[in-house]
Amino acid sequence: MRYLHTMVRVHNLEESLDFYTRIFGLAETHRIENKKGRFTLVYLAAPQDKARAEQEKAPELELTWNWDTENYTGGRNFGHLAYEVDDIYATCQKLADAGITINRPPRDGHMAFIKSPDGISIELLQKGERLAPKEPWASMENTGTW
């Protein structure tokens, strides 16, 4: 398992970028604009991690700016922790066997979500190429929120 990123939602992207880059000292590594989903993702890294983050996409801070306004309450501005795993199906099975609910099953062989006992969302991402769809995951429905 390898730590990838932490995501936080921001109200004002430019103001947040000014804080995280100019004031706090992080550097932008890459950006994703999703017109269909109406959001922008900006990835930042500490100066000593910048080259590694640009090459490996980790360790980073992900700023998520949803184009439609929303007031984030109850910690909703904090998104999730993300970890890369060698085999997403084996990892999810191990977690399920331990009684952990797989909130967003790895139907696509690439991504799943679980929650910690404190309700913190944890994203699991398949290392390398996504795995072929596999049951019972391929037809499993989402449970709760993540």
C-alpha positions as a Markdown table, in Angstrom:
| # | Residue | x | y | z |
|---|---|---|---|---|
| 1 | Met | 0.0 | 0.0 | 0.0 |
| 2 | Arg | 1.2 | 3.5 | -0.8 |
| 3 | Tyr | -0.1 | 6.9 | 0.3 |
| 4 | Leu | -1.3 | 8.9 | -2.7 |
| 5 | His | -3.2 | 12.1 | -1.7 |
| 6 | Thr | -5.6 | 13.9 | 0.5 |
| 7 | Met | -8.5 | 15.8 | -1.0 |
| 8 | Val | -10.2 | 18.9 | 0.3 |
| 9 | Arg | -13.0 | 20.9 | -1.3 |
| 10 | Val | -12.5 | 24.6 | -1.7 |
| 11 | His | -15.0 | 27.5 | -2.2 |
| 12 | Asn | -12.7 | 29.8 | -4.1 |
| 13 | Leu | -10.0 | 28.1 | -6.1 |
| 14 | Glu | -7.9 | 31.2 | -6.7 |
| 15 | Glu | -8.0 | 32.2 | -3.1 |
| 16 | Ser | -7.1 | 28.7 | -2.0 |
| 17 | Leu | -4.3 | 28.4 | -4.5 |
| 18 | Asp | -2.9 | 31.7 | -3.3 |
| 19 | Phe | -2.9 | 30.3 | 0.2 |
| 20 | Tyr | -1.5 | 26.9 | -0.5 |
| 21 | Thr | 1.2 | 28.0 | -3.0 |
| 22 | Arg | 2.3 | 31.6 | -2.3 |
| 23 | Ile | 1.8 | 31.7 | 1.4 |
| 24 | Phe | 2.1 | 28.0 | 2.5 |
| 25 | Gly | 4.7 | 27.1 | -0.1 |
| 26 | Leu | 3.3 | 24.1 | -2.0 |
| 27 | Ala | 3.8 | 23.8 | -5.8 |
| 28 | Glu | 1.2 | 22.8 | -8.4 |
| 29 | Thr | 2.0 | 19.5 | -10.0 |
| 30 | His | -1.0 | 19.1 | -12.3 |
| 31 | Arg | -4.6 | 20.1 | -12.9 |
| 32 | Ile | -7.7 | 18.4 | -14.3 |
| 33 | Glu | -10.7 | 20.3 | -15.6 |
| 34 | Asn | -13.9 | 18.2 | -15.9 |
| 35 | Lys | -16.5 | 20.2 | -17.8 |
| 36 | Lys | -19.1 | 17.4 | -17.7 |
| 37 | Gly | -18.7 | 16.9 | -14.0 |
| 38 | Arg | -18.4 | 20.7 | -13.5 |
| 39 | Phe | -15.3 | 20.6 | -11.3 |
| 40 | Thr | -11.6 | 21.3 | -11.3 |
| 41 | Leu | -8.9 | 19.3 | -9.5 |
| 42 | Val | -5.6 | 20.9 | -8.7 |
| 43 | Tyr | -2.8 | 18.8 | -7.2 |
| 44 | Leu | -0.1 | 20.3 | -5.0 |
| 45 | Ala | 3.1 | 19.0 | -3.5 |
| 46 | Ala | 5.7 | 20.1 | -1.0 |
| 47 | Pro | 8.8 | 21.6 | -2.7 |
| 48 | Gln | 10.9 | 18.6 | -1.8 |
| 49 | Asp | 8.2 | 16.2 | -3.1 |
| 50 | Lys | 7.4 | 18.1 | -6.4 |
| 51 | Ala | 9.6 | 16.0 | -8.8 |
| 52 | Arg | 8.4 | 12.8 | -7.3 |
| 53 | Ala | 4.8 | 13.9 | -7.3 |
| 54 | Glu | 5.0 | 14.9 | -11.0 |
| 55 | Gln | 6.4 | 11.5 | -11.8 |
| 56 | Glu | 4.5 | 9.3 | -9.5 |
| 57 | Lys | 1.4 | 11.4 | -8.7 |
| 58 | Ala | 2.1 | 11.2 | -5.0 |
| 59 | Pro | 2.3 | 12.4 | -2.3 |
| 60 | Glu | 0.0 | 15.3 | -3.0 |
| 61 | Leu | -2.8 | 17.5 | -1.7 |
| 62 | Glu | -5.8 | 17.5 | -4.1 |
| 63 | Leu | -7.9 | 20.7 | -4.1 |
| 64 | Thr | -11.4 | 20.1 | -5.5 |
| 65 | Trp | -13.4 | 23.1 | -6.7 |
| 66 | Asn | -16.9 | 22.3 | -7.6 |
| 67 | Trp | -18.1 | 24.9 | -10.1 |
| 68 | Asp | -21.6 | 25.0 | -8.6 |
| 69 | Thr | -21.7 | 26.6 | -5.2 |
| 70 | Glu | -22.3 | 24.5 | -2.1 |
| 71 | Asn | -21.9 | 25.2 | 1.6 |
| 72 | Tyr | -19.8 | 22.5 | 3.1 |
| 73 | Thr | -20.9 | 21.5 | 6.5 |
| 74 | Gly | -20.1 | 18.6 | 8.8 |
| 75 | Gly | -16.6 | 18.2 | 7.4 |
| 76 | Arg | -17.8 | 17.8 | 3.8 |
| 77 | Asn | -15.0 | 20.1 | 2.7 |
| 78 | Phe | -12.6 | 17.3 | 3.6 |
| 79 | Gly | -12.9 | 14.7 | 0.9 |
| 80 | His | -10.9 | 11.5 | 1.5 |
| 81 | Leu | -7.6 | 9.8 | 2.0 |
| 82 | Ala | -6.3 | 7.8 | -1.0 |
| 83 | Tyr | -4.1 | 4.7 | -1.1 |
| 84 | Glu | -2.8 | 2.6 | -4.0 |
| 85 | Val | -3.1 | -1.2 | -3.5 |
| 86 | Asp | -1.5 | -4.1 | -5.4 |
| 87 | Asp | -4.8 | -5.9 | -5.9 |
| 88 | Ile | -8.0 | -4.0 | -5.3 |
| 89 | Tyr | -10.2 | -7.1 | -5.3 |
| 90 | Ala | -8.0 | -8.9 | -2.7 |
| 91 | Thr | -7.8 | -5.8 | -0.6 |
| 92 | Cys | -11.6 | -5.3 | -0.6 |
| 93 | Gln | -12.2 | -8.9 | 0.1 |
| 94 | Lys | -9.9 | -8.8 | 3.1 |
| 95 | Leu | -11.7 | -5.6 | 4.4 |
| 96 | Ala | -15.1 | -7.1 | 3.8 |
| 97 | Asp | -14.1 | -10.3 | 5.6 |
| 98 | Ala | -13.1 | -8.1 | 8.6 |
| 99 | Gly | -16.6 | -6.6 | 8.6 |
| 100 | Ile | -15.8 | -3.4 | 6.7 |
| 101 | Thr | -18.6 | -2.1 | 4.4 |
| 102 | Ile | -17.3 | -1.5 | 0.9 |
| 103 | Asn | -19.3 | 1.7 | 0.2 |
| 104 | Arg | -18.3 | 2.0 | -3.4 |
| 105 | Pro | -17.3 | -1.4 | -4.7 |
| 106 | Pro | -14.5 | -1.8 | -7.3 |
| 107 | Arg | -16.8 | -2.5 | -10.1 |
| 108 | Asp | -14.4 | -1.1 | -12.6 |
| 109 | Gly | -11.3 | -2.9 | -11.2 |
| 110 | His | -9.8 | 0.5 | -10.4 |
| 111 | Met | -11.4 | 2.3 | -7.5 |
| 112 | Ala | -13.3 | 1.6 | -4.3 |
| 113 | Phe | -14.3 | 3.5 | -1.2 |
| 114 | Ile | -14.6 | 2.5 | 2.4 |
| 115 | Lys | -15.0 | 4.5 | 5.6 |
| 116 | Ser | -13.0 | 4.5 | 8.8 |
| 117 | Pro | -14.8 | 4.0 | 12.2 |
| 118 | Asp | -14.8 | 7.8 | 12.4 |
| 119 | Gly | -16.5 | 8.2 | 9.1 |
| 120 | Ile | -13.5 | 9.3 | 7.1 |
| 121 | Ser | -13.7 | 8.2 | 3.5 |
| 122 | Ile | -10.8 | 6.2 | 2.2 |
| 123 | Glu | -10.3 | 5.7 | -1.6 |
| 124 | Leu | -8.5 | 2.6 | -2.7 |
| 125 | Leu | -6.9 | 2.7 | -6.2 |
| 126 | Gln | -5.6 | -0.2 | -8.2 |
| 127 | Lys | -1.8 | 0.1 | -8.8 |
| 128 | Gly | -1.0 | 0.2 | -12.5 |
| 129 | Glu | -3.7 | -0.8 | -15.0 |
| 130 | Arg | -7.3 | -1.5 | -13.8 |
| 131 | Leu | -8.2 | -5.1 | -13.3 |
| 132 | Ala | -10.8 | -6.8 | -15.5 |
| 133 | Pro | -14.3 | -6.6 | -14.0 |
| 134 | Lys | -15.0 | -9.5 | -11.6 |
| 135 | Glu | -17.9 | -10.7 | -9.5 |
| 136 | Pro | -19.1 | -10.2 | -6.9 |
| 137 | Trp | -17.8 | -6.7 | -7.3 |
| 138 | Ala | -18.9 | -6.0 | -10.9 |
| 139 | Ser | -22.6 | -6.1 | -10.0 |
| 140 | Met | -22.4 | -4.9 | -6.4 |
| 141 | Glu | -24.4 | -1.7 | -5.6 |
| 142 | Asn | -23.1 | 1.3 | -3.7 |
| 143 | Thr | -23.8 | 1.4 | 0.1 |
| 144 | Gly | -24.2 | 4.6 | 1.9 |
| 145 | Thr | -22.0 | 7.5 | 1.1 |
| 146 | Trp | -18.3 | 8.1 | 0.7 |
